[in-house]
Amino acid sequence: LDEALADLDFFFRTVEKAHFNPLARLSKADYASLKERSRSSLRRSATEGGQGSKVFLALTVVEAAAALGDGHTYCHLGWKLVETSQDEPCLPPFRLEWRAGGVVVGEGVPELRSWKGARLVRINGLECKEALRPILDRISGERWEHRMAVFLSQQELYWALIRPVPGPEITLELRREAGQPQEIRLGLVSRARYRKELPAPPGRPDWGFHKFHDNGRVCYWQYNTCLATGQAREWQETVFREMRERRTECLVLDLRFNSGGSDAACR
């Protein structure tokens, strides 16, 4: 416990030393409360012998970082925190995807394939956003959409570590494009079955991508990070060059998944 508290204090000292403005979204009282609340959580989690869990320490720190309310202060979680000896059912038998401003069912186990694309309305009786709060409250970012995108990119790890759904089953309220919501109950699956039966998701390009519509009149550009490297600048110039060649009239610039970066790249 003493080591965990020292690590937590080191985190807060680093924030106060390196962050450009840690109180941009918190009052002094709120920030002081966050520090004490984090310390109290660690103390309550310790055993009588003063031992604490590395997983709990990690989750406490990422929650404190996320509470600052921006994407500049964050901590990475890794698979080393997940006990390799434990593989009890803890994952939903499907992947989640983001579509048209909401969360939908993506690839799933064979018996769930007919629900692919259905909007996720509720999980265990809670609205989707509320049900995922234990995860999203531990992901840094100014906007809910950005935190959701980070979760979806590493959802297997977040499900396994944070376990937002207790017990062996999950109850979902799903709605297809046309029709009323329907409730289904499913058993959770182990990581071994999850990886075996669910097709790997397509990766989102780090930089982004662009494509043309309406015979080149419209360019859709998903710009995911502002890098000022030579390679990134060359890619940006390629997009503009292709737009000039096609005499593009409209540009749709999608910044929903942009994590920030260099002002020089933006200019």
ZAMARGU-4260 file (C-alpha; in steps of 0.2 Angstrom, whole numbers, plus 5000, padded with zeros to 4 digits):
<rodrens>
0) 5000/5000/5000 | 5014/5012/5004 | 5022/5009/4987 | 5005/5011/4978 | 5002/5028/4987
5) 5019/5034/4983 | 5016/5029/4964 | 4999/5039/4965 | 5008/5054/4973 | 5021/5053/4959
10) 5008/5053/4946 | 4999/5069/4953 | 5016/5078/4955 | 5020/5074/4937 | 5003/5081/4932
15) 5006/5097/4942 | 5024/5099/4935 | 5021/5094/4916 | 5002/5098/4912 | 5000/5115/4904
20) 4984/5118/4915 | 4978/5104/4926 | 4964/5115/4932 | 4957/5119/4915 | 4941/5109/4919
25) 4942/5107/4938 | 4942/5119/4952 | 4955/5118/4965 | 4943/5110/4977 | 4938/5097/4964
30) 4956/5093/4961 | 4960/5092/4979 | 4945/5080/4981 | 4951/5070/4966 | 4968/5067/4975
35) 4960/5062/4991 | 4947/5051/4983 | 4960/5042/4974 | 4971/5039/4990 | 4956/5033/4999
40) 4951/5021/4986 | 4969/5013/4987 | 4968/5012/5006 | 4951/5004/5006 | 4957/4991/4993
45) 4972/4985/5003 | 4972/4969/5013 | 4975/4969/5032 | 4993/4966/5029 | 4995/4982/5018
50) 4995/4973/5002 | 4987/4980/4986 | 4982/4975/4969 | 4992/4981/4954 | 4976/4981/4944
55) 4967/4992/4956 | 4982/5004/4957 | 4982/5005/4938 | 4963/5008/4937 | 4964/5021/4950
60) 4977/5030/4941 | 4969/5030/4924 | 4953/5036/4932 | 4962/5050/4940 | 4970/5055/4923
65) 4953/5054/4914 | 4945/5065/4928 | 4956/5080/4922 | 4944/5080/4907 | 4956/5081/4892
70) 4966/5070/4881 | 4984/5077/4886 | 4985/5066/4902 | 4982/5048/4901 | 4989/5031/4906
75) 4990/5016/4895 | 4983/4999/4901 | 4991/4983/4895 | 4988/4965/4894 | 5001/4962/4908
80) 4988/4967/4920 | 4976/4953/4915 | 4979/4937/4924 | 4984/4924/4911 | 4979/4910/4922
85) 4961/4916/4923 | 4950/4914/4908 | 4933/4913/4915 | 4919/4920/4904 | 4920/4939/4905
90) 4918/4945/4888 | 4902/4948/4877 | 4900/4936/4863 | 4901/4950/4850 | 4912/4966/4846
95) 4904/4983/4847 | 4906/4995/4832 | 4903/5014/4830 | 4890/5018/4816 | 4881/5034/4812
100) 4883/5042/4830 | 4879/5026/4840 | 4885/5009/4846 | 4880/4994/4836 | 4883/4975/4837
105) 4898/4971/4826 | 4905/4953/4823 | 4899/4940/4835 | 4898/4922/4838 | 4888/4912/4825
110) 4872/4912/4834 | 4872/4931/4835 | 4877/4935/4817 | 4859/4940/4812 | 4860/4954/4824
115) 4875/4962/4816 | 4872/4981/4814 | 4858/4982/4827 | 4859/4998/4838 | 4863/4994/4856
120) 4850/5002/4867 | 4852/4995/4884 | 4864/4984/4893 | 4857/4975/4909 | 4843/4988/4909
125) 4854/5003/4909 | 4856/5015/4894 | 4871/5010/4884 | 4881/5026/4889 | 4877/5023/4907
130) 4881/5004/4907 | 4898/5008/4899 | 4902/5022/4911 | 4914/5011/4922 | 4925/5010/4906
135) 4923/5027/4899 | 4926/5035/4915 | 4944/5028/4914 | 4948/5034/4897 | 4955/5051/4894
140) 4947/5063/4882 | 4937/5079/4881 | 4922/5071/4871 | 4912/5056/4874 | 4914/5051/4856
145) 4933/5051/4857 | 4933/5041/4873 | 4921/5028/4865 | 4932/5027/4850 | 4947/5023/4861
150) 4937/5010/4870 | 4931/5002/4854 | 4949/5001/4848 | 4954/4991/4863 | 4937/4984/4869
155) 4944/4966/4873 | 4956/4973/4885 | 4944/4985/4894 | 4931/4972/4895 | 4943/4959/4903
160) 4951/4972/4915 | 4936/4982/4921 | 4922/4969/4920 | 4907/4981/4918 | 4895/4967/4917
165) 4894/4956/4933 | 4890/4938/4933 | 4890/4925/4918 | 4876/4933/4907 | 4872/4949/4899
170) 4855/4956/4894 | 4854/4967/4879 | 4841/4978/4871 | 4844/4979/4853 | 4835/4988/4839
175) 4837/4985/4820 | 4834/4999/4808 | 4816/4996/4807 | 4806/4989/4821 | 4805/4990/4840
180) 4819/4986/4852 | 4820/4968/4857 | 4828/4960/4873 | 4840/4945/4872 | 4850/4937/4885
185) 4867/4929/4881 | 4881/4920/4891 | 4897/4929/4892 | 4912/4920/4884 | 4930/4917/4889
190) 4945/4926/4880 | 4950/4910/4872 | 4932/4908/4864 | 4931/4927/4860 | 4947/4926/4850
195) 4943/4910/4841 | 4926/4913/4835 | 4925/4932/4832 | 4934/4938/4816 | 4947/4951/4819
200) 4941/4969/4817 | 4947/4980/4803 | 4960/4992/4809 | 4957/5011/4808 | 4972/5019/4799
205) 4983/5029/4811 | 4983/5044/4800 | 4966/5042/4792 | 4960/5039/4774 | 4950/5048/4761
210) 4939/5043/4747 | 4929/5052/4733 | 4910/5052/4729 | 4899/5059/4716 | 4912/5057/4702
215) 4925/5066/4712 | 4914/5081/4717 | 4915/5077/4735 | 4930/5071/4745 | 4927/5063/4762
220) 4943/5064/4773 | 4944/5055/4790 | 4959/5065/4797 | 4964/5055/4813 | 4980/5063/4819
225) 4990/5079/4816 | 5007/5073/4812 | 5020/5085/4805 | 5033/5072/4799 | 5038/5072/4781
230) 5029/5056/4777 | 5013/5063/4785 | 5014/5080/4776 | 5017/5071/4759 | 5001/5061/4762
235) 4992/5077/4766 | 4998/5085/4750 | 4993/5069/4740 | 4975/5072/4746 | 4975/5090/4741
240) 4983/5086/4724 | 4970/5073/4720 | 4956/5085/4725 | 4963/5098/4713 | 4965/5085/4699
245) 4947/5079/4701 | 4941/5097/4703 | 4933/5093/4719 | 4920/5105/4725 | 4916/5099/4743
250) 4927/5093/4756 | 4920/5083/4771 | 4933/5084/4785 | 4930/5071/4799 | 4939/5075/4815
255) 4929/5063/4826 | 4943/5051/4829 | 4957/5064/4829 | 4968/5063/4844 | 4977/5080/4841
260) 4995/5083/4838 | 5005/5096/4830 | 4999/5114/4826 | 5011/5114/4811 | 5002/5100/4803
265) 4985/5109/4805 | 4992/5125/4797
</rodrens>
